[in-house]
């Protein structure tokens, strides 16, 4: 689920960045009154982009932490399994 959310946000971030570049380009050729309108739109889109960037960073961190927990749990399981097999071998040697 998080991977899909990350992809969606990455796509949205690219779209917002493209929108920002287009508005900046349009502002260069616009008259002063229109520049003001573009400026307001630009600020709103930049704010949305920052929100998306923050959410994306949160999801990436959560995903990384989930991998760490999974890796730790898997490693611990292997260690305990090896320990159990070692104890089994020791007890079986004593019985012979």
Residue frames as a rotation matrix with the C-alpha (Angstrom) as fourth column:
UNK 1
0.567 0.824 0.000 0.00
0.824 -0.567 0.000 0.00
0.000 0.000 -1.000 0.00
UNK 2
0.472 -0.439 -0.765 2.72
0.163 -0.809 0.565 2.50
-0.867 -0.391 -0.310 0.93
UNK 3
-0.594 -0.731 0.335 4.56
0.442 0.051 0.895 1.84
-0.672 0.680 0.293 -2.34
UNK 4
-0.132 0.643 0.754 1.44
0.960 -0.105 0.258 2.76
0.245 0.758 -0.604 -4.31
UNK 5
0.796 0.416 -0.439 0.97
0.549 -0.802 0.237 5.88
-0.253 -0.429 -0.867 -2.20
UNK 6
0.013 -0.891 -0.454 4.59
0.204 -0.442 0.873 6.84
-0.979 -0.103 0.176 -2.80
UNK 7
-0.646 -0.226 0.729 4.22
0.725 0.117 0.679 6.40
-0.239 0.967 0.089 -6.56
UNK 8
0.347 0.867 0.358 1.06
0.906 -0.409 0.110 8.51
0.242 0.287 -0.927 -6.58
UNK 9
0.766 -0.084 -0.638 2.73
0.298 -0.833 0.467 11.29
-0.570 -0.548 -0.612 -4.60
UNK 10
-0.347 -0.938 0.000 5.85
0.356 -0.132 0.925 11.18
-0.868 0.321 0.380 -6.78
UNK 11
-0.399 0.310 0.863 3.67
0.907 -0.005 0.422 11.55
0.135 0.951 -0.279 -9.87
UNK 12
0.694 0.718 -0.058 1.75
0.712 -0.672 0.202 14.41
0.106 -0.181 -0.978 -8.23
UNK 13
0.362 -0.668 -0.650 5.02
0.293 -0.580 0.760 16.09
-0.885 -0.465 -0.014 -7.27
UNK 14
-0.651 -0.591 0.476 6.21
0.604 -0.023 0.797 15.96
-0.460 0.806 0.372 -10.89
UNK 15
0.027 0.759 0.651 2.90
0.930 -0.257 0.262 17.42
0.366 0.598 -0.713 -12.08
UNK 16
0.819 0.288 -0.497 3.09
0.506 -0.771 0.387 20.27
-0.272 -0.569 -0.776 -9.58
UNK 17
-0.086 -0.938 -0.336 6.71
0.330 -0.345 0.879 21.00
-0.940 -0.036 0.339 -10.52
UNK 18
-0.595 -0.044 0.802 5.72
0.803 -0.006 0.596 21.11
-0.022 0.999 0.039 -14.19
UNK 19
0.490 0.852 0.186 2.85
0.827 -0.521 0.212 23.47
0.277 0.050 -0.959 -13.34
UNK 20
0.574 -0.348 -0.741 5.23
0.372 -0.696 0.615 25.72
-0.729 -0.629 -0.270 -11.44
UNK 21
-0.526 -0.841 0.125 7.66
0.460 -0.158 0.874 25.88
-0.715 0.518 0.470 -14.37
UNK 22
-0.307 0.502 0.809 4.85
0.908 -0.099 0.407 26.66
0.284 0.859 -0.425 -16.79
UNK 23
0.756 0.612 -0.231 3.51
0.654 -0.704 0.277 29.48
0.007 -0.360 -0.933 -14.60
UNK 24
0.211 -0.768 -0.605 7.00
0.313 -0.533 0.786 30.91
-0.926 -0.355 0.128 -14.13
UNK 25
-0.680 -0.435 0.591 7.49
0.660 -0.010 0.751 30.85
-0.321 0.901 0.294 -17.90
UNK 26
0.099 0.825 0.557 4.11
0.897 -0.316 0.309 32.52
0.431 0.469 -0.771 -18.47
UNK 27
0.665 0.140 -0.734 4.92
0.595 -0.694 0.406 35.17
-0.452 -0.706 -0.544 -15.87
UNK 28
-0.375 -0.914 -0.157 7.98
0.552 -0.356 0.754 36.26
-0.745 0.196 0.638 -17.83
UNK 29
-0.836 0.063 0.545 5.78
0.505 -0.299 0.810 37.30
0.214 0.952 0.218 -20.77
UNK 30
0.107 0.984 -0.141 2.78
0.959 -0.064 0.276 38.61
0.263 -0.165 -0.951 -18.85
UNK 31
-0.049 -0.020 0.999 1.85
0.007 -1.000 -0.020 42.20
0.999 0.006 0.049 -18.12
UNK 32
-0.827 -0.427 0.365 2.14
-0.314 -0.186 -0.931 43.42
0.466 -0.885 0.020 -14.50
UNK 33
-0.087 0.879 0.469 -1.54
-0.996 -0.068 -0.057 42.85
-0.018 -0.472 0.882 -13.66
UNK 34
0.701 0.340 -0.627 -1.46
-0.462 0.886 -0.037 39.29
0.542 0.316 0.778 -14.98
UNK 35
-0.302 -0.892 -0.337 1.84
-0.111 0.384 -0.917 38.64
0.947 -0.239 -0.215 -13.19
UNK 36
-0.587 0.160 0.793 0.08
-0.803 -0.242 -0.545 39.34
0.105 -0.957 0.271 -9.93
UNK 37
0.538 0.842 0.044 -2.55
-0.842 0.539 -0.012 36.71
-0.034 -0.030 0.999 -10.72
UNK 38
0.496 -0.453 -0.741 0.13
-0.138 0.801 -0.582 34.24
0.858 0.390 0.335 -11.79
UNK 39
-0.537 -0.765 0.356 2.05
-0.438 -0.109 -0.892 35.03
0.721 -0.635 -0.276 -8.59
UNK 40
-0.110 0.601 0.792 -0.92
-0.978 0.078 -0.195 34.08
-0.179 -0.795 0.579 -6.45
UNK 41
0.847 0.402 -0.347 -1.42
-0.488 0.848 -0.207 30.83
0.211 0.345 0.915 -8.36
UNK 42
0.132 -0.906 -0.403 2.29
-0.199 0.374 -0.906 30.13
0.971 0.200 -0.131 -8.11
UNK 43
-0.571 -0.324 0.754 2.29
-0.761 -0.136 -0.634 30.54
0.308 -0.936 -0.169 -4.32
UNK 44
0.361 0.799 0.481 -0.69
-0.889 0.451 -0.083 28.21
-0.284 -0.398 0.873 -3.97
UNK 45
0.844 -0.075 -0.531 0.90
-0.238 0.835 -0.496 25.52
0.481 0.545 0.687 -6.13
UNK 46
-0.212 -0.977 0.012 4.24
-0.348 0.064 -0.935 25.87
0.913 -0.202 -0.354 -4.35
UNK 47
-0.309 0.199 0.930 2.44
-0.949 -0.009 -0.314 25.40
-0.054 -0.980 0.192 -1.05
UNK 48
0.778 0.624 0.071 0.75
-0.610 0.778 -0.148 22.24
-0.148 0.072 0.986 -2.34
UNK 49
0.500 -0.672 -0.546 4.08
-0.178 0.537 -0.825 20.97
0.848 0.510 0.149 -3.64
UNK 50
-0.482 -0.682 0.550 5.67
-0.680 -0.105 -0.726 21.48
0.552 -0.724 -0.413 -0.21
UNK 51
0.138 0.635 0.760 2.82
-0.926 0.356 -0.129 19.53
-0.352 -0.685 0.637 1.39
UNK 52
0.922 0.172 -0.346 3.27
-0.324 0.833 -0.449 16.69
0.212 0.526 0.824 -1.08
UNK 53
0.072 -0.979 -0.191 7.05
-0.323 0.158 -0.933 16.70
0.944 0.129 -0.305 -0.49
UNK 54
-0.427 -0.188 0.884 6.52
-0.895 -0.051 -0.443 16.49
0.128 -0.981 -0.147 3.27
UNK 55
0.536 0.715 0.449 4.01
-0.739 0.654 -0.161 13.64
-0.409 -0.245 0.879 2.97
UNK 56
0.777 -0.323 -0.540 6.29
-0.251 0.627 -0.737 11.82
0.577 0.709 0.406 0.55
UNK 57
-0.298 -0.928 0.222 9.20
-0.568 -0.015 -0.823 12.14
0.767 -0.372 -0.523 2.96
UNK 58
-0.137 0.344 0.929 7.02
-0.950 0.221 -0.222 10.76
-0.281 -0.913 0.296 5.78
UNK 59
0.848 0.531 0.009 5.94
-0.499 0.802 -0.328 7.76
-0.181 0.273 0.945 3.71
UNK 60
0.438 -0.773 -0.459 9.49
-0.273 0.372 -0.887 7.03
0.857 0.514 -0.048 2.59
UNK 61
-0.477 -0.602 0.640 10.66
-0.778 -0.049 -0.626 7.13
0.408 -0.797 -0.445 6.20
UNK 62
0.226 0.657 0.720 7.83
-0.855 0.487 -0.176 4.84
-0.466 -0.576 0.672 7.31
UNK 63
0.904 0.078 -0.420 8.69
-0.332 0.746 -0.577 2.43
0.268 0.661 0.701 4.52
UNK 64
-0.008 -0.991 -0.137 12.38
-0.414 0.128 -0.901 2.44
0.910 0.050 -0.411 5.49
UNK 65
-0.434 -0.115 0.894 11.54
-0.901 0.055 -0.430 1.84
0.000 -0.992 -0.128 9.14
UNK 66
0.644 0.719 0.262 9.22
-0.692 0.693 -0.202 -1.01
-0.327 -0.052 0.944 8.20
UNK 67
0.648 -0.492 -0.581 12.04
-0.231 0.600 -0.765 -2.63
0.726 0.631 0.276 6.24
UNK 68
-0.399 -0.835 0.379 14.38
-0.640 -0.043 -0.767 -2.27
0.657 -0.549 -0.517 9.20
UNK 69
-0.062 0.453 0.890 11.85
-0.919 0.321 -0.227 -3.92
-0.389 -0.832 0.396 11.51
UNK 70
0.891 0.413 -0.189 11.31
-0.453 0.783 -0.427 -6.72
-0.028 0.466 0.885 9.00
UNK 71
0.296 -0.872 -0.389 15.04
-0.303 0.300 -0.905 -7.22
0.906 0.386 -0.175 8.52
UNK 72
-0.478 -0.450 0.755 15.59
-0.834 -0.039 -0.551 -7.27
0.277 -0.892 -0.357 12.29
UNK 73
0.319 0.700 0.639 12.77
-0.818 0.544 -0.187 -9.75
-0.479 -0.463 0.746 12.83
UNK 74
0.888 -0.033 -0.460 14.04
-0.299 0.718 -0.628 -12.00
0.351 0.695 0.628 10.04
UNK 75
-0.066 -0.997 -0.046 17.59
-0.445 0.071 -0.893 -11.85
0.893 -0.038 -0.448 11.40
UNK 76
-0.362 0.005 0.932 16.43
-0.929 0.085 -0.361 -12.58
-0.081 -0.996 -0.026 14.92
UNK 77
0.707 0.685 0.178 14.39
-0.647 0.727 -0.231 -15.53
-0.287 0.048 0.957 13.68
UNK 78
0.613 -0.560 -0.557 17.46
-0.232 0.546 -0.805 -16.96
0.755 0.623 0.205 11.91
UNK 79
-0.420 -0.803 0.422 19.62
-0.648 -0.060 -0.760 -16.55
0.636 -0.593 -0.495 15.00
UNK 80
-0.080 0.466 0.881 17.03
-0.922 0.302 -0.243 -18.24
-0.379 -0.832 0.405 17.22
UNK 81
0.879 0.387 -0.280 16.61
-0.474 0.775 -0.417 -21.04
0.056 0.499 0.865 14.69
UNK 82
0.202 -0.896 -0.395 20.37
-0.274 0.335 -0.901 -21.66
0.940 0.290 -0.178 14.59
UNK 83
-0.512 -0.344 0.787 20.52
-0.821 -0.073 -0.566 -21.54
0.252 -0.936 -0.245 18.36
UNK 84
0.389 0.763 0.516 17.67
-0.833 0.530 -0.156 -24.05
-0.393 -0.370 0.842 18.60
UNK 85
0.836 -0.128 -0.533 19.35
-0.265 0.757 -0.597 -26.42
0.480 0.640 0.600 16.13
UNK 86
-0.207 -0.976 0.061 22.62
-0.453 0.040 -0.890 -26.10
0.867 -0.212 -0.451 18.04
UNK 87
-0.337 0.168 0.926 20.88
-0.928 0.107 -0.357 -26.96
-0.159 -0.980 0.120 21.31
UNK 88
0.765 0.644 -0.011 19.14
-0.627 0.741 -0.242 -29.91
-0.148 0.192 0.970 19.63
UNK 89
0.473 -0.673 -0.568 22.51
-0.208 0.541 -0.815 -31.26
0.856 0.503 0.116 18.42
UNK 90
-0.493 -0.694 0.525 24.03
-0.669 -0.084 -0.738 -30.82
0.556 -0.715 -0.423 21.88
UNK 91
-0.010 0.553 0.833 21.19
-0.909 0.342 -0.238 -32.66
-0.417 -0.760 0.499 23.62
UNK 92
0.885 0.339 -0.320 21.19
-0.451 0.798 -0.400 -35.45
0.120 0.497 0.859 21.04
UNK 93
0.065 -0.940 -0.334 24.95
-0.362 0.290 -0.886 -35.99
0.930 0.179 -0.322 21.53
UNK 94
-0.518 -0.230 0.824 24.47
-0.845 -0.016 -0.535 -36.29
0.136 -0.973 -0.186 25.28
UNK 95
0.440 0.791 0.426 21.81
-0.810 0.554 -0.192 -38.93
-0.387 -0.260 0.884 24.83
UNK 96
0.782 -0.171 -0.599 24.11
-0.310 0.727 -0.612 -41.17
0.541 0.665 0.516 22.77
